[in-house]
Amino acid sequence: MVSYWDDEDNRRFRELIENVEHMSSENFIEKAKNGSPEMQCRLAEYYFMCNLKREANEWYRRAADKDYLPAVEALAEYAESYFRWDYVERAARLGSAYYNIVIGEEYLREAMNLGHGYLSSSWEEQRQKASLKALPYFERAAELGSGEACYLLYKYYIGNCGGRFVDLHGKNTYEIACEYRDRALKLGYKPKNIEE
């Protein structure tokens, strides 16, 4: 029989079981039933690790209804595809840097999928307008301390200035790009192709 769990999964499962055993002595399930979003989320994790997906989703939803970010993030990851995007947007609003990046990247993909206008200036303007939708999400993730978001902002400003370093809030786009590159490096994010 092939095991799909790695050592990290085993460690997390053991830790979860120990936490459940510890919390059961403190009326863990009673706290979840009484509405503690943290305990509801923990119970959902337990059910999820035991492959009881329906029960896990029920407890994640209860915690998510109280805007408990870890539960909303779990549903953004595991919910049925029909509901998934609602949880992605909600997780971003609640302060998940990761899901702000996911939404920003989706807007960039959408911009790149606009029909090519064979050197049409109106097509380029449409693409740039569409890609501007990504900026607030990347900026929010950067404010939350995401080095990846800083790097994506660096790439955005370098790539979208089109050789024209126009002033933006008193700075040109090249300066803004370099500031984000430096922030990404300070935060420890360094992809292979980042300029020094």
C-alpha positions in Angstrom: 0.0 0.0 0.0 1.4 3.4 -1.0 1.4 6.1 1.6 0.7 9.7 0.3 1.5 11.2 3.7 5.0 12.6 4.2 6.8 13.1 7.6 5.3 16.6 7.9 1.8 15.2 7.6 2.5 12.6 10.2 4.0 15.2 12.6 0.9 17.5 12.1 -1.5 14.6 12.7 0.3 13.5 15.9 0.3 17.1 17.1 -3.4 17.5 16.3 -4.3 14.2 18.1 -2.3 15.3 21.1 -4.1 18.7 21.0 -7.5 17.0 20.7 -6.7 14.7 23.6 -5.5 17.6 25.7 -8.5 19.8 24.8 -11.0 17.0 25.4 -10.2 17.2 29.1 -11.1 20.9 28.8 -14.5 20.3 27.2 -13.0 20.9 23.7 -16.1 19.6 21.8 -18.4 21.5 24.1 -16.5 24.7 23.4 -16.8 24.1 19.7 -20.5 23.5 20.0 -20.9 26.6 22.1 -19.4 28.7 19.3 -15.7 29.1 19.9 -14.3 29.6 16.4 -10.9 28.5 17.4 -12.2 25.2 18.8 -14.5 24.8 15.8 -11.6 25.1 13.5 -9.5 22.7 15.5 -12.3 20.2 15.4 -12.6 20.7 11.7 -8.8 20.0 11.3 -9.2 16.8 13.3 -12.1 15.6 11.1 -10.2 16.6 8.0 -7.1 14.7 9.1 -9.4 11.7 9.8 -10.7 12.0 6.2 -14.2 13.0 7.4 -14.6 15.8 4.9 -18.3 16.5 5.4 -17.9 16.9 9.1 -14.7 19.0 8.6 -16.5 21.3 6.1 -19.4 21.8 8.6 -17.1 22.9 11.4 -14.9 25.0 9.1 -18.1 26.8 7.9 -19.3 27.4 11.5 -15.9 29.1 12.3 -15.8 30.9 9.0 -19.3 32.3 9.7 -17.6 34.2 12.6 -14.8 35.4 10.2 -12.2 33.2 11.8 -9.4 33.6 9.2 -7.8 30.1 9.5 -11.2 28.5 8.8 -11.9 30.8 5.9 -8.4 30.0 4.5 -9.1 26.3 4.9 -12.4 26.6 3.0 -10.6 28.7 0.3 -8.3 25.8 -0.2 -10.7 22.8 0.2 -14.3 24.0 -0.5 -16.2 22.8 -3.6 -15.1 24.7 -6.6 -18.4 26.5 -6.9 -17.9 28.2 -3.5 -14.1 28.4 -3.5 -13.7 31.9 -4.9 -16.1 33.4 -2.3 -13.8 32.1 0.4 -10.7 33.3 -1.4 -12.1 36.8 -1.6 -13.2 36.7 2.0 -9.8 35.4 3.2 -8.1 38.3 1.3 -10.5 40.8 3.0 -9.8 39.3 6.4 -6.0 39.8 6.0 -4.5 36.8 4.3 -1.5 37.9 2.4 -1.5 34.6 0.4 -5.0 35.1 -0.9 -4.5 38.7 -1.7 -1.6 37.5 -4.0 -3.9 34.8 -5.5 -6.5 37.4 -6.4 -3.8 39.8 -7.8 -2.3 37.1 -9.9 -5.8 36.2 -11.2 -6.3 39.8 -12.4 -2.9 39.8 -14.1 -3.8 36.5 -15.9 -7.1 38.1 -17.0 -5.2 41.1 -18.3 -2.8 38.9 -20.2 -5.6 36.9 -21.8 -7.2 40.0 -23.4 -7.2 39.6 -27.2 -4.0 40.7 -28.9 -4.5 43.8 -30.9 -1.5 43.4 -33.3 0.3 46.5 -32.0 -3.0 48.3 -31.3 -2.5 51.1 -28.8 -6.1 50.6 -27.5 -5.3 46.9 -26.8 -2.3 47.9 -24.8 -4.3 50.5 -22.8 -7.0 47.9 -22.1 -4.4 45.4 -20.9 -2.8 48.0 -18.6 -6.1 49.1 -17.2 -7.0 45.4 -16.5 -3.6 44.8 -14.8 -4.1 47.8 -12.6 -6.8 45.8 -10.8 -4.0 43.6 -9.4 -2.2 46.4 -7.6 -4.3 46.9 -4.5 -4.2 43.2 -3.8 -0.4 43.0 -4.1 0.0 46.2 -2.1 -2.2 44.8 0.7 -0.2 41.6 0.8 3.0 43.6 0.9 1.7 45.6 3.8 1.0 42.3 5.6 4.7 41.5 5.3 4.8 39.3 2.2 8.1 39.3 0.5 6.5 37.5 -2.5 4.0 40.4 -2.9 6.9 42.9 -2.8 8.6 41.0 -5.5 5.5 40.8 -7.6 5.1 44.6 -7.2 8.7 45.0 -8.3 8.0 42.9 -11.4 4.8 44.8 -12.1 6.4 48.2 -12.0 9.4 47.1 -14.1 7.2 45.3 -16.6 4.3 47.8 -16.9 6.2 51.0 -17.3 7.0 50.0 -20.8 10.3 51.9 -20.8 8.4 55.0 -19.9 9.3 55.8 -16.3 6.3 58.0 -15.6 5.9 59.8 -12.3 3.6 58.2 -9.8 3.0 59.9 -6.4 6.2 61.9 -6.9 8.4 59.0 -7.8 9.1 57.4 -11.1 8.1 53.8 -11.6 11.7 52.6 -11.7 12.3 54.0 -8.2 9.1 52.3 -6.9 10.2 49.0 -8.5 13.6 49.2 -6.8 12.0 50.0 -3.4 9.8 46.9 -3.7 12.7 44.8 -4.8 14.7 45.9 -1.7 11.7 45.2 0.6 11.4 41.7 -0.9 15.1 41.0 -0.2 14.8 42.4 3.4 11.9 40.1 4.0 14.0 37.2 2.9 12.3 36.6 -0.4 14.8 36.0 -3.2 13.8 34.2 -6.4 16.5 33.0 -8.7 16.0 35.8 -11.2 15.9 38.9 -8.9 18.4 41.6 -9.8 21.0 42.6 -7.2 
